């Protein structure tokens, strides 16, 4: 009888519960010494260590760059590599590293700060951290607003991307390039976004590179459609090299262009799949006004077609995605929302979108944040070689100052 009841219990137990993804907080931030508010995501090195930036806190209160190293028994140990603003405001070395860091082949880290530096108004920096026997050395590669009227850009809120030649690209109101040379680094504005322009403006998200060296990104305003406001609902754009070393912008899509389209792309970067299609999110619009996941596909005529893969609902499934998505080898998409989820917190979710026959997509909530495990994620996730997901939340978990987390399928 007991054996029979045991088999019956297994039969009645939901199979999904047996295979539910496992969520784990790898590190909860504490402002005193460690930094807090990790708005940006994390990046792996070749040894399995994670690197990121906390926008506030640390030894001087203006943010840190940190490393997380796996230790025994599944634990992770945090090391602060750099504390910003040791000399106090105006923080000549930069302050508030919202955009996270990237890693080159020599294990140097590169990132941006929204404020600080020696340019006019303390309008932010691009920095490098290099490992050495005496610790990590911090170098300011560029101070924004070094040109009159800030014609070189300022206040970079997103991270960087590096091409094979070692040039860095990012957004700071404009699209900018930073190139290494024998006399140091040279900054160049490669495209100027402007208020009211059909090409878009407010490029809060960072850019990505394809194999041909083209750059892709989004703007939160601008474009052809003015349903949102007089300045437009945002764009997805491409920057490609033209003759003479200049760059040319191509608007791939103006958001809000049809009923049910998304509006105002978030701060998360786009992602490319193996066939050259782009994926991203919008914080608003869609069928219910709660945001979308979209796909952009290049046609034979060179024009791009947008497809809405999912419109977020206002409820337990999450809504209001600020981050973009990441794609795995099977073509599944993973992302986060800032809002929605459980009614006790409304702190956001981690979700998966899986392609199905006939162009359909299946939406699955992998984790619902409850506050004590993190809340309101804003950064793109990353995947390791085993398909595990890693990300951050800028708030939540005791004492409420953000986490780095892992989700194991």
C-alpha positions in Angstrom: 0.0 0.0 0.0 2.7 2.5 0.9 4.6 1.8 -2.3 1.5 2.3 -4.3 0.8 5.6 -2.6 4.4 6.6 -3.2 4.1 6.0 -7.0 0.7 7.9 -7.0 2.3 10.9 -5.3 5.1 11.0 -7.9 2.5 10.7 -10.7 0.5 13.6 -9.2 3.6 15.8 -8.5 4.0 18.3 -11.3 7.0 17.4 -13.6 7.9 21.1 -13.9 8.5 21.2 -10.1 11.1 18.4 -10.5 12.9 20.3 -13.2 12.4 23.9 -11.9 15.4 26.2 -12.4 17.5 26.8 -9.3 18.0 30.3 -8.2 21.0 31.3 -6.0 22.3 34.6 -4.7 26.1 34.5 -5.2 26.7 37.8 -3.4 24.6 40.3 -1.6 26.2 43.8 -1.5 26.8 45.9 1.6 27.5 49.6 1.1 30.2 49.8 3.7 33.4 48.8 1.8 31.8 46.6 -0.8 29.8 49.1 -2.9 26.1 48.8 -3.7 23.6 49.3 -6.5 25.1 47.1 -9.3 22.9 48.5 -12.2 25.2 46.8 -14.8 25.6 43.1 -15.4 28.7 40.9 -14.9 31.3 39.4 -17.3 33.4 36.2 -17.0 37.1 35.7 -17.4 38.7 32.5 -18.7 39.1 31.1 -15.1 35.4 31.4 -14.3 35.7 34.6 -12.2 33.0 37.3 -12.5 33.7 41.1 -12.8 31.3 44.0 -12.5 30.8 47.5 -11.2 28.7 48.9 -8.3 27.4 52.4 -9.0 27.6 53.6 -5.4 29.2 52.8 -2.0 32.7 51.5 -1.5 35.4 53.1 0.6 34.5 56.6 -0.6 30.9 56.3 -1.5 31.2 56.7 -5.3 31.2 53.2 -6.5 33.5 50.2 -7.0 34.8 47.7 -9.5 34.6 44.2 -8.0 35.6 40.6 -8.7 33.7 37.5 -7.6 35.7 34.2 -7.3 34.2 30.8 -6.8 35.4 29.0 -3.7 34.7 25.6 -2.2 31.2 24.4 -1.4 29.6 26.6 -4.0 30.5 29.8 -2.2 31.8 33.0 -3.9 34.2 35.5 -2.5 34.1 39.2 -3.4 37.2 41.4 -3.8 37.0 45.1 -4.5 39.5 45.9 -7.2 39.0 49.7 -7.2 37.2 52.3 -5.1 36.3 55.5 -7.0 37.0 59.0 -5.8 39.7 58.5 -3.2 40.4 62.3 -3.3 36.8 63.3 -2.8 34.5 65.2 -5.1 34.8 66.3 -7.9 36.3 62.8 -8.3 39.0 63.3 -10.9 39.1 59.5 -11.5 35.4 59.3 -12.2 32.3 58.4 -10.1 29.2 56.3 -10.5 30.2 53.4 -12.8 26.7 52.5 -14.0 27.8 50.8 -17.2 29.8 47.9 -15.9 33.0 46.6 -17.4 34.4 44.6 -20.3 37.5 42.4 -20.4 40.2 42.2 -23.0 42.5 39.3 -23.9 45.2 40.7 -21.5 42.7 40.7 -18.6 42.4 44.5 -18.5 39.1 45.9 -17.6 37.4 48.9 -19.3 34.3 50.8 -18.3 32.6 54.2 -18.0 31.5 56.5 -15.1 28.5 58.7 -15.4 30.1 61.5 -13.4 33.5 62.8 -12.3 36.6 63.3 -14.3 38.4 66.5 -15.2 36.1 67.6 -18.0 33.6 70.4 -17.7 30.8 69.7 -15.2 32.4 66.4 -14.1 30.7 64.7 -17.0 32.1 61.2 -16.8 35.1 59.2 -17.9 36.3 56.1 -19.8 38.7 54.1 -17.6 41.0 51.1 -17.6 42.0 48.8 -14.8 45.1 46.7 -15.3 46.2 43.9 -13.1 49.8 43.9 -11.7 51.9 42.5 -8.9 50.9 45.5 -6.7 47.2 45.2 -7.4 45.0 46.9 -10.0 46.1 50.2 -11.6 43.4 52.6 -12.6 43.9 54.9 -15.6 41.5 57.5 -17.0 41.6 57.1 -20.8 39.2 60.0 -21.5 37.4 62.8 -19.7 34.1 63.8 -21.3 33.2 67.4 -21.9 36.8 68.2 -22.7 35.7 70.1 -25.8 33.7 73.4 -25.8 30.0 72.9 -25.4 30.6 69.2 -24.7 30.9 68.4 -28.4 32.6 65.2 -27.4 29.6 63.9 -25.4 29.1 63.4 -21.7 27.5 61.4 -18.9 27.9 57.9 -20.4 25.3 55.7 -18.7 26.1 52.4 -20.6 29.1 50.2 -21.1 31.6 49.7 -23.9 32.3 47.3 -26.7 35.8 46.6 -28.1 36.7 45.6 -31.7 39.6 43.3 -32.7 42.0 46.3 -33.1 41.4 47.4 -29.5 39.2 50.4 -30.3 36.4 51.1 -27.8 32.9 52.2 -28.7 30.1 53.5 -26.5 27.3 56.1 -26.1 27.5 59.4 -24.2 24.7 61.3 -25.7 26.5 60.7 -29.0 28.1 57.5 -30.4 31.8 57.7 -29.7 35.0 55.8 -30.5 38.2 55.7 -28.4 41.3 54.6 -30.2 44.7 53.7 -28.6 47.9 55.2 -30.0 51.5 55.9 -29.2 50.5 59.2 -27.6 47.6 57.8 -25.6 43.9 57.4 -26.5 42.0 59.6 -28.9 38.3 60.1 -28.7 36.1 60.8 -31.8 32.4 61.3 -32.1 31.2 59.0 -34.9 27.6 60.0 -34.9 25.6 62.8 -33.3 22.0 62.1 -32.3 19.8 65.1 -32.0 16.5 66.1 -30.4 13.6 65.7 -32.9 15.7 63.8 -35.4 14.2 60.8 -37.2 17.5 59.1 -36.5 16.7 59.1 -32.8 18.2 60.6 -29.7 18.8 59.6 -26.0 20.9 56.5 -26.8 21.0 55.2 -23.2 21.8 51.6 -24.3 25.3 50.6 -25.3 26.2 49.3 -28.7 27.2 45.9 -30.1 29.5 44.9 -32.9 29.0 42.4 -35.7 31.7 40.4 -37.5 32.0 43.1 -40.2 32.5 45.9 -37.7 29.1 47.5 -37.9 27.6 48.9 -34.7 24.0 48.4 -33.5 22.0 50.1 -30.8 18.8 51.8 -29.7 17.6 55.2 -28.7 14.7 55.9 -26.3 13.3 58.8 -28.3 13.3 60.0 -31.9 12.2 58.3 -35.0 9.2 58.7 -37.4 6.4 58.1 -35.0 5.2 60.7 -32.5 2.4 58.8 -30.7 4.5 58.8 -27.5 5.4 62.5 -27.6 6.6 65.1 -30.0 10.1 63.6 -29.9 9.2 60.1 -31.1 9.0 56.7 -29.6 12.6 55.5 -30.2 14.7 53.8 -32.8 16.9 50.8 -33.5 19.9 51.9 -35.6 23.0 50.6 -37.3 26.3 52.6 -37.8 28.5 51.4 -40.6 31.8 52.8 -41.9 31.7 55.0 -44.9 34.5 56.4 -47.1 37.1 58.7 -45.5 36.7 57.1 -42.1 33.3 58.5 -41.4 30.3 56.6 -40.1 26.8 56.5 -41.6 23.6 55.8 -39.6 20.8 53.6 -40.9 17.5 53.5 -39.0 16.4 49.9 -38.9 13.1 50.6 -37.1 11.2 53.5 -35.7 9.2 52.2 -32.7 5.5 52.9 -32.3 5.0 52.6 -36.1 2.0 50.3 -35.9 -0.7 49.3 -33.4 0.8 47.0 -30.8 4.4 48.0 -31.5 6.8 48.6 -28.6 7.9 52.0 -27.6 11.0 53.4 -25.8 13.7 50.7 -25.8 15.3 50.1 -22.5 18.9 50.5 -21.3 19.9 47.0 -22.3 21.9 46.3 -25.4 20.7 44.5 -28.4 21.9 40.9 -29.2 22.7 39.2 -32.5 21.9 35.6 -33.3 23.9 33.3 -35.6 21.8 34.3 -38.6 22.3 38.1 -38.1 18.9 38.9 -36.6 18.7 41.4 -33.7 16.7 41.0 -30.5 15.8 43.5 -27.9 13.1 44.9 -25.6 11.0 48.0 -25.1 9.9 49.3 -21.7 6.4 50.3 -23.0 4.0 49.6 -25.8 2.9 46.3 -27.1 -0.6 44.8 -26.8 -1.1 45.9 -23.2 1.3 48.8 -22.9 3.7 46.9 -20.6 6.6 46.4 -23.0 7.7 43.9 -25.7 10.4 41.5 -26.8 11.1 42.2 -30.5 13.1 40.7 -33.3 14.6 42.6 -36.3 15.4 40.6 -39.4 17.2 41.9 -42.5 15.4 41.2 -45.7 16.8 40.5 -49.2 16.3 44.1 -50.1 18.4 45.3 -47.2 15.3 46.6 -45.2 14.7 45.3 -41.7 11.4 43.8 -40.5 10.3 44.0 -36.9 8.4 41.1 -35.3 6.9 41.3 -31.8 7.7 38.0 -30.1 6.0 38.8 -26.9 3.9 41.5 -25.3 4.3 41.7 -21.5 1.2 41.6 -19.3 0.6 43.5 -16.1 0.8 40.7 -13.4 2.6 37.7 -12.2 4.4 37.1 -15.5 6.3 40.4 -15.2 6.3 43.6 -17.1 8.4 46.7 -17.8 11.7 45.2 -19.2 14.6 47.6 -18.9 17.3 45.0 -19.8 17.7 43.4 -23.2 17.8 39.6 -23.8 20.6 37.0 -24.3 20.3 34.1 -26.8 21.6 30.6 -26.3 22.8 28.1 -28.9 19.3 26.6 -29.3 17.8 30.1 -30.1 16.1 30.5 -26.7 16.0 34.0 -25.3 16.4 35.0 -21.6 15.7 38.3 -20.0 14.4 40.1 -16.9 11.6 42.6 -16.0 11.8 45.3 -13.4 8.2 45.0 -12.3 5.5 42.4 -12.0 5.8 39.0 -10.4 4.5 38.2 -6.9 1.9 40.5 -5.4 3.9 40.8 -2.1 6.8 42.5 -3.8 6.2 43.2 -7.5 10.0 43.1 -7.9 10.3 41.6 -11.4 11.0 38.2 -12.9 13.6 36.2 -15.0 12.0 34.8 -18.1 12.7 32.5 -21.0 11.2 32.7 -24.6 11.5 29.5 -26.6 10.8 29.3 -30.3 8.0 27.0 -31.4 6.6 25.8 -34.7 4.8 28.3 -36.9 6.8 31.2 -35.6 5.3 31.0 -32.2 7.2 31.6 -28.9 6.6 30.1 -25.5 7.0 32.4 -22.5 8.1 30.9 -19.2 8.9 32.6 -15.9 12.1 31.1 -14.5 12.2 33.0 -11.3 10.1 35.6 -9.4 12.0 38.0 -7.3 10.6 38.5 -3.7 12.9 41.3 -2.5 14.9 39.2 0.0 16.6 37.6 -3.0 17.0 40.8 -5.2 14.6 43.2 -6.9 14.1 45.3 -10.1 16.9 43.9 -12.4 18.0 46.3 -15.1 21.0 44.7 -16.8 21.3 42.0 -19.5 22.0 38.5 -18.3 25.0 36.4 -19.4 25.3 32.7 -20.1 28.1 30.3 -19.3 29.1 27.3 -21.4 26.7 25.1 -19.4 23.7 27.2 -20.0 23.6 28.8 -16.5 22.4 32.4 -16.3 24.1 35.2 -14.3 22.8 38.7 -13.5 22.4 41.5 -11.0 19.8 43.5 -9.2 20.5 47.0 -8.0 18.4 46.6 -4.9 17.0 43.9 -2.7 18.4 41.2 -0.3 19.4 42.3 3.2 20.4 45.1 3.6 18.6 45.9 0.3 21.6 47.0 -1.7 21.6 44.5 -4.6 22.9 41.1 -5.6 24.7 39.0 -8.1 22.7 35.8 -8.9 22.9 32.6 -10.8 20.1 30.5 -12.3 20.8 26.8 -13.1 18.4 25.2 -15.5 
